Amino acid sequence: MSIDYKKEIERLKEKLPVTVVGHYYQRDEVFEMADITGDSLELARKCKADNNPWVVFCGVGFMGQSVKVIAPEKRVLMPKIACCAMARMIDGSYFDDSVNYMVERGISKENILPITYINSDATVKAKVGEMGGMVCTSSNAYKIIEKGLESGKKILFVPDRCLGQNFANSMGLKSCIIGEGECDPKEADVICFNGFCSVHQLFTLDDIEFYREKYPDIKIAVHPECDPKIVEAADFSGSTSQLIKYVNDLDPEQKVAVGTEYNLVNRMRQGNTYVLSSTKPECPTMNETTLEDLYLTLKSIEDEKPINEIVVDEHTVKYANLALERMLAIN
């Protein structure tokens, strides 16, 4: 006999002291079952404020970790512990290598201030926290980098080179990428790790030119994880939440092409909103979670045999949370 997953999920949500959380990039049928929706850090903060002891997080691994770091008392399960490709590009050893790269080129460790994008593993956030650094999001990176520069130290920005470059450009700063050409930390203000989002690399200048030729008055809005050339050619660049607000604030008749993950764009204002790509910019790991996975995770709580629980050790929680608290204090 087939199971009506939506009906069963609703039953389990009603019965159990659990909150289902869904990131904006989740597939529609999963997103619709969430009690709380939003972007990664926003979701972690909402989970901390929520009264339920159980969280079932539909997203990628670093997001579940963020909840556990901010609210270690919560039991956090994930239907799929999917891995963000960008977050996987850096771990503790690669972070240490990046610090050593700068030290070997004449920058003392004491004069390095690391900033990590929220899209990183908890161990990387902890190493950043231990060095006096901070976490940032795509919506507050400008403010965090600006505050970091007040220390007079060199900024080591990990893991997204595009986000680091785009905010350096917007602030009139010089940046370089470790492992790409001659990256001299002494000559740059922001030294970027060579990581990136594979989805946001799909957008090209040809895509922008196509839409501008087809609709001369169209607006182009992109995420700052896109290549700097794309951000420079766009009318607007902003985080997921900022993109949603930008599109919603436009005149309903105003055409706009949006350069970010497909599921989000597809749920935006209908009629005059387009996906800025000739291919479908769908995040494969965000789309791993299915209704069946969500049902099985909730059922595991009912059966008192929880699956896919996120566990973060006390040392990592302490220092990763410190890096997050420094960011929140600036906000």
Phi, psi and omega per residue, in radians:
M1 nan 2.264 -3.132
S2 -1.283 2.626 -3.122
I3 -1.744 2.347 3.016
D4 -1.459 1.644 -3.004
Y5 -1.071 -0.720 -3.127
K6 -1.077 -0.767 3.141
K7 -1.121 -0.751 3.140
E8 -1.180 -0.662 3.106
I9 -1.103 -0.760 3.109
E10 -1.084 -0.712 3.120
R11 -1.079 -0.800 -3.098
L12 -1.201 -0.647 3.084
K13 -1.112 -0.642 3.126
E14 -1.209 -0.630 -3.039
K15 -1.450 -0.660 -2.946
L16 -1.723 2.647 3.061
P17 -1.416 1.154 -3.002
V18 -2.318 2.572 3.049
T19 -2.052 2.208 3.098
V20 -1.635 2.247 -3.047
V21 -2.064 2.358 -3.126
G22 -2.294 2.201 3.067
H23 -1.293 2.695 -3.123
Y24 -0.948 -0.505 -3.048
Y25 -1.500 -0.029 3.135
Q26 -1.160 2.670 3.091
R27 -1.088 2.663 -2.959
D28 -0.948 -0.810 -3.041
E29 -1.141 -0.512 3.074
V30 -1.381 -0.791 3.142
F31 -0.960 -0.690 -3.097
E32 -1.192 -0.344 -3.129
M33 -1.559 -0.112 -3.055
A34 -1.345 2.508 3.037
D35 -1.446 -0.539 3.126
I36 -2.264 2.314 3.094
T37 -2.243 2.739 3.117
G38 2.775 -2.818 3.098
D39 -1.632 3.005 -2.896
S40 -1.029 -1.005 -3.093
L41 -1.191 -0.676 3.089
E42 -0.968 -0.733 -3.130
L43 -1.171 -0.735 3.138
A44 -1.063 -0.732 -3.133
R45 -1.193 -0.661 3.098
K46 -1.173 -0.617 3.103
C47 -1.130 -0.712 3.126
K48 -1.067 -0.675 -3.114
A49 -1.363 -0.278 -3.098
D50 -1.311 2.596 -3.064
N51 -1.481 -0.345 -3.089
N52 -1.231 2.427 -3.141
P53 -1.316 -0.340 -3.115
W54 -1.885 2.416 3.042
V55 -2.193 2.250 2.971
V56 -1.938 1.936 -2.979
F57 -1.811 2.056 3.087
C58 -1.683 1.772 -3.090
G59 -3.064 -2.501 3.086
V60 -2.057 2.887 -2.905
G61 -0.914 -0.796 -3.068
F62 -1.103 -0.438 3.139
M63 -1.251 -0.736 3.060
G64 -1.095 -0.688 3.084
Q65 -1.065 -0.695 -3.128
S66 -1.062 -0.681 3.076
V67 -1.097 -0.789 -3.108
K68 -1.133 -0.597 3.107
V69 -1.227 -0.792 -3.103
I70 -1.308 -0.610 -3.099
A71 -2.310 1.267 -3.056
P72 -1.088 -0.307 3.125
E73 -1.317 -0.256 -3.131
K74 -1.350 2.602 2.934
R75 -1.657 1.997 -3.030
V76 -1.942 2.112 3.057
L77 -2.035 2.677 3.074
M78 -2.259 2.232 3.101
P79 -0.967 -0.631 3.019
K80 -2.418 2.183 3.047
I81 -1.507 1.186 -3.107
A82 -1.288 2.602 -3.060
C83 -1.858 2.143 3.000
C84 -1.104 2.199 -3.086
A85 -1.045 -0.682 3.132
M86 -1.136 -0.809 -3.129
A87 -1.060 -0.569 -3.110
R88 -1.289 -0.279 -3.109
M89 -1.245 -0.321 -3.140
I90 -2.285 2.402 3.003
D91 -2.298 -2.995 -3.087
G92 -1.037 -0.695 -3.104
S93 -1.228 -0.675 3.087
Y94 -1.169 -0.600 3.071
F95 -1.110 -0.824 3.119
D96 -1.039 -0.699 3.115
D97 -1.065 -0.662 -3.127
S98 -1.178 -0.729 3.083
V99 -1.085 -0.782 -3.140
N100 -1.105 -0.613 3.095
Y101 -0.995 -0.773 -3.124
M102 -1.251 -0.692 3.137
V103 -1.099 -0.745 -3.139
E104 -1.126 -0.321 -3.138
R105 -1.862 0.388 2.944
G106 1.696 0.115 3.098
I107 -1.806 2.047 -3.129
S108 -1.180 2.650 -3.130
K109 -1.027 -0.597 -3.138
E110 -1.160 -0.344 -3.122
N111 -1.775 0.302 3.078
I112 -1.929 2.237 3.030
L113 -1.999 1.879 -3.135
P114 -1.432 2.448 3.023
I115 -2.241 2.199 3.109
T116 -1.965 2.384 3.009
Y117 -1.105 2.589 3.128
I118 -0.961 -0.486 3.123
N119 -1.338 1.167 3.132
S120 -2.650 2.744 -3.138
D121 -1.170 2.681 -3.125
A122 -1.068 -0.540 3.126
T123 -1.168 -0.614 3.084
V124 -1.205 -0.768 3.100
K125 -1.021 -0.682 -3.139
A126 -1.138 -0.747 3.113
K127 -1.098 -0.677 3.078
V128 -1.106 -0.765 3.120
G129 -1.070 -0.707 -3.141
E130 -1.131 -0.494 -3.141
M131 -1.592 0.156 3.121
G132 1.482 0.207 -3.082
G133 -1.563 -3.013 -2.997
M134 -2.388 2.819 2.950
V135 -1.626 2.736 2.976
C136 -2.461 2.866 3.013
T137 -2.037 3.024 3.123
S138 -1.222 -0.325 -3.140
S139 -1.539 -0.395 -3.106
N140 -2.097 0.158 -3.087
A141 -0.987 -0.684 3.136
Y142 -1.012 -0.847 -3.096
K143 -1.153 -0.695 -3.105
I144 -1.214 -0.782 3.113
I145 -1.103 -0.756 3.135
E146 -1.030 -0.780 3.111
K147 -1.149 -0.699 3.141
G148 -1.084 -0.644 -3.126
L149 -1.161 -0.395 3.111
E150 -1.108 -0.343 3.130
S151 -1.292 -0.280 -3.089
G152 1.404 0.086 -3.112
K153 -1.631 2.875 3.034
K154 -1.363 2.420 3.125
I155 -1.593 2.129 2.963
L156 -1.729 1.948 -3.060
F157 -1.851 2.126 3.140
V158 -2.295 2.731 -0.212
P159 -1.688 -0.106 -2.961
D160 -1.586 1.884 -3.137
R161 -1.066 -0.665 -3.058
C162 -1.166 -0.789 3.122
L163 -1.078 -0.771 3.116
G164 -1.084 -0.784 3.135
Q165 -1.145 -0.769 -3.084
N166 -1.095 -0.713 3.133
F167 -1.324 -0.560 3.031
A168 -1.094 -0.787 3.120
N169 -1.047 -0.751 -3.096
S170 -1.169 -0.369 -3.115
M171 -1.791 0.068 -3.135
G172 1.235 0.501 -3.117
L173 -1.790 2.812 3.092
K174 -1.680 2.344 3.124
S175 -2.230 2.818 3.000
C176 -2.581 2.833 -3.068
I177 -2.024 2.165 3.117
I178 -1.069 2.209 3.112
G179 1.560 0.015 3.134
E180 -2.177 1.841 -3.109
G181 1.195 -2.739 3.121
E182 -1.576 1.764 3.127
C183 -1.777 1.727 3.141
D184 -1.722 1.880 -3.106
P185 -1.021 -0.465 3.138
K186 -1.211 -0.437 -3.076
E187 -1.709 -0.076 -3.082
A188 -2.085 2.661 3.074
D189 -1.542 -0.661 -3.100
V190 -2.141 2.047 -3.132
I191 -1.809 2.065 -2.980
C192 -1.801 2.405 2.949
F193 -1.233 2.630 -3.030
N194 -1.572 1.015 3.066
G195 -1.912 2.924 -3.096
F196 -2.873 2.869 3.033
C197 -1.668 2.105 -3.093
S198 -1.129 -0.556 3.134
V199 -1.193 -0.820 -3.079
H200 -1.315 -0.152 3.022
Q201 -1.409 -0.153 -3.097
L202 -1.275 -0.400 -3.056
F203 -1.410 2.347 -3.053
T204 -2.191 2.899 3.056
L205 -1.129 -0.528 3.076
D206 -1.081 -0.669 3.109
D207 -1.089 -0.764 3.136
I208 -1.129 -0.777 3.132
E209 -1.091 -0.669 3.119
F210 -1.026 -0.855 -3.108
Y211 -1.231 -0.625 3.140
R212 -1.184 -0.603 3.098
E213 -1.262 -0.689 -3.112
K214 -1.279 -0.681 -3.134
Y215 -2.289 1.585 -3.029
P216 -0.949 -0.521 -3.095
D217 -1.716 0.189 -3.073
I218 -1.177 2.621 3.015
K219 -1.724 2.513 3.098
I220 -2.017 2.116 -3.132
A221 -2.161 2.259 -3.050
V222 -2.365 2.828 3.085
H223 -1.489 2.534 -3.131
P224 -1.243 0.010 2.960
E225 -1.367 -0.115 3.082
C226 -1.286 2.808 3.103
D227 -0.997 2.490 -3.140
P228 -0.899 -0.591 3.119
K229 -1.137 -0.602 3.114
I230 -1.235 -0.770 3.136
V231 -1.094 -0.728 3.139
E232 -1.110 -0.587 -3.100
A233 -1.480 -0.173 -3.088
A234 -1.481 2.858 3.061
D235 -1.482 -0.447 -3.085
F236 -2.643 2.487 3.031
S237 -2.331 2.322 -3.122
G238 -2.919 2.921 3.113
S239 -1.115 3.052 3.141
T240 -0.953 -0.892 -3.133
S241 -1.108 -0.663 3.130
Q242 -1.202 -0.618 3.071
L243 -1.123 -0.761 3.123
I244 -1.033 -0.819 -3.134
K245 -1.116 -0.747 -3.128
Y246 -1.031 -0.837 -3.122
V247 -1.151 -0.766 -3.116
N248 -1.139 -0.497 -3.117
D249 -1.444 -0.184 3.116
L250 -1.253 2.706 2.981
D251 -1.012 2.375 -3.117
P252 -0.935 -0.458 -3.136
E253 -1.517 -0.152 -3.125
Q254 -1.324 2.153 3.093
K255 -1.378 2.471 3.136
V256 -2.543 2.384 3.036
A257 -1.909 2.257 -3.007
V258 -1.985 2.263 -3.136
G259 -1.782 1.444 3.024
T260 -2.782 -2.978 -3.001
E261 -1.056 2.448 -2.976
Y262 -1.013 -0.824 -3.050
N263 -1.032 -0.686 3.107
L264 -1.140 -0.873 -3.110
V265 -1.057 -0.681 -3.118
N266 -1.118 -0.438 3.123
R267 -1.621 -0.074 3.134
M268 -1.272 3.139 3.126
R269 -0.784 2.165 -3.085
Q270 -1.441 2.713 3.008
G271 1.838 -0.982 -3.074
N272 -2.173 0.404 3.115
T273 -2.021 2.237 -3.045
Y274 -2.143 2.705 3.040
V275 -1.481 2.189 -3.067
L276 -1.419 1.177 3.110
S277 -2.968 2.572 3.064
S278 -1.454 -0.226 3.041
T279 -2.017 2.934 -3.099
K280 -1.466 1.902 -3.081
P281 -1.415 1.273 -3.049
E282 -1.836 2.252 3.120
C283 -1.312 2.021 -3.057
P284 -1.123 -0.657 -3.098
T285 -1.322 -0.612 3.072
M286 -1.134 -0.453 -3.094
N287 -1.635 0.113 3.105
E288 -1.225 -0.588 -3.058
T289 -1.255 2.255 3.127
T290 -2.046 2.958 3.064
L291 -1.059 -0.663 3.114
E292 -1.084 -0.740 3.114
D293 -1.058 -0.767 3.137
L294 -1.095 -0.774 3.114
Y295 -1.047 -0.839 -3.100
L296 -1.101 -0.594 3.130
T297 -1.218 -0.787 3.087
L298 -1.109 -0.706 -3.138
K299 -1.109 -0.588 3.134
S300 -1.139 -0.529 3.058
I301 -1.223 -0.781 3.113
E302 -1.045 -0.671 -3.114
D303 -1.436 -0.012 -3.128
E304 1.053 0.591 3.071
K305 -2.354 1.120 -3.030
P306 -1.010 2.452 -3.129
I307 -2.000 2.780 3.034
N308 0.901 0.769 3.142
E309 -1.404 2.430 3.117
I310 -1.500 2.184 3.131
V311 -2.166 2.238 3.099
V312 -2.254 2.264 -3.077
D313 -1.207 2.797 -3.015
E314 -1.070 -0.714 -3.141
H315 -1.060 -0.804 -3.137
T316 -1.138 -0.757 3.102
V317 -1.004 -0.791 -3.081
K318 -1.034 -0.906 -3.018
Y319 -1.453 -0.533 3.050
A320 -1.167 -0.689 3.110
N321 -1.150 -0.604 3.106
L322 -1.098 -0.740 3.108
A323 -1.115 -0.676 3.099
L324 -1.203 -0.708 -3.134
E325 -1.115 -0.641 3.109
R326 -1.090 -0.694 3.093
M327 -1.125 -0.812 -3.077
L328 -1.150 -0.560 3.102
A329 -1.142 -0.615 3.100
I330 -1.247 -0.713 3.114
N331 -1.062 nan nan
